[in-house]
Amino acid sequence: MKKYLKMKMNLRGYKLTQQRKMVLSAFKNRKGHYTAWEIYKILQKKGTNISLATVYRSLDILTEMGFLNRVNIADSPGRYEYIGEGGSAKGHHHHLVCTACGKVLDFEIGLMSVIQKIQIDLEMRFHFIITNHHIRFEGYCENCAKKLELND
C-alpha cells in the first residue's frame, strides 16, 4: 500500500510526507465522515504533533489524489471519508445529509440499473462521456426531525 501511495503521489508532484501518512492513519478502522477538526483531534489523542493547517492541506491533497472523498455541506465544514488507495474501498455510493446537524449517512441503492440506464441515455442523447456522478439527498436526520416536531 505504501509503495502505491508513494508512487501515485510522486506522479502528481507530491511527496508522501509523515504528516500525510498520519492524516490517512486517522481514518484507519473508522467508518464515517469527519471534519478537519475531528481528524485533528483524533491525531492529538494519538499524541501526534501536527497543526490544524497541516491537517487541512493534507486532506485537500489526499482528496485530490483520490484517497479521500469530501462531502460538502452548506453552512458547515466539509466532511471527509476514506475511499481507499484506488478510490474503490467503499465502492460507489451516495449520501444522505442532515442540513441541521451536518450528519452524513452513506447509502447504496438497488436502483443502480435505473441510474445506469439514465447515464447511457444521457451519453447517447448528448454525445457526452460521463465519468462520475453524485446523488445526495438533503433533509433532517432522525434526531433533528424529532427536535423540529417538538418545536412545532
Order of alpha helices (4+ residues) and beta strands (2+ residues): alpha-alpha-alpha-alpha-beta-beta-beta-beta-alpha-beta-alpha
